[in-house]
Structures are given as C-alpha cells and as structure tokens.
Amino acid sequence: MNKLFSILLSSLIMLQSFGVHYDDIVQLDELIEHAQFHNEQYGDNIIVFLSKHYGELKADHQRDHQEEKKDHEKLPFNHSGASHICIADVIFTRYKSELNEVEVLDYTDSNFYYQSPSSSLHVQGILQPPRFS
C-alpha cells in the first residue's frame, strides 16, 4: 500500500512539474470527442488535429472556425501561462556613486574556549546505566 501511494504521489508531482493539471486528465474525453469530430468533419488525422489545436496551425484554425470556440475552451492543456511566467523588473539609473573600498580586517583573537563538562552528578555516578545486582 505504501509503494502504491508513493508511486501515485511521485507521478502527481512529476505531472505537475510538466504543467499537467488534474483537470487536464479529466478533460481527455473532450479531446477524444473533438478529435473524432475533426476526423468526421474535416478528415484530419491525429497529427493534423494536434497541430490545429496545439501547434503551428492553431492561430489559423481559431480564426477560421469561430463556431468551435466553446469546444476549444473545453480542451485540455489550454491554460494560460500566467502562473508560470517570471517577471523581472530591472531599473537603470544614471546615478553613479563613488564606492569606497572595503577594508578587510585580519582579526585572529578568539573569543571562545572549550571547558570540559564538570558536574557533581557526573562525578557521583548518578547518570550511570542500571547494573545487575
């Protein structure tokens, strides 16, 4: 049971790192139905279908077939990449400051020392393991 749980959890983490969400897996039936529709209506094979919806023909297909827009929104793997975009702000200024050189101090005096533990309990033997009598 632990192995099954570990495999499922690690596969979930792997799929999420690839950008596959759980709702994409649920929407796979919509993908299959829409692929069958394209096969019957336009005679597209799976390669052409994937190119029309996820590849280089996507813009042309969306422009030419506006009536399928609701069906296209139901297809998996069509999420906005807003959650995966990293935005870096860089500000350039003309202000020049004179940087002072950092002086490195060679300080060798230590402020710590080791003192061996001494306790009256340790000397008396109270913290010894029990002995057989």
Secondary structure, 3 states (H helix, E strand, C coil): CHHHHHHHHHHHHHHHHCCCCHHHHHCHHHHHHHHHHHHHHHCCCHHHHHHHHHCCCHHHHHHHCHHHHHHHHCCCCCCCHHHHCCCCCCCCCCCCCCCCCCCCCCCCCCCCCCCCCCCHHHHHCCCCCCCCC
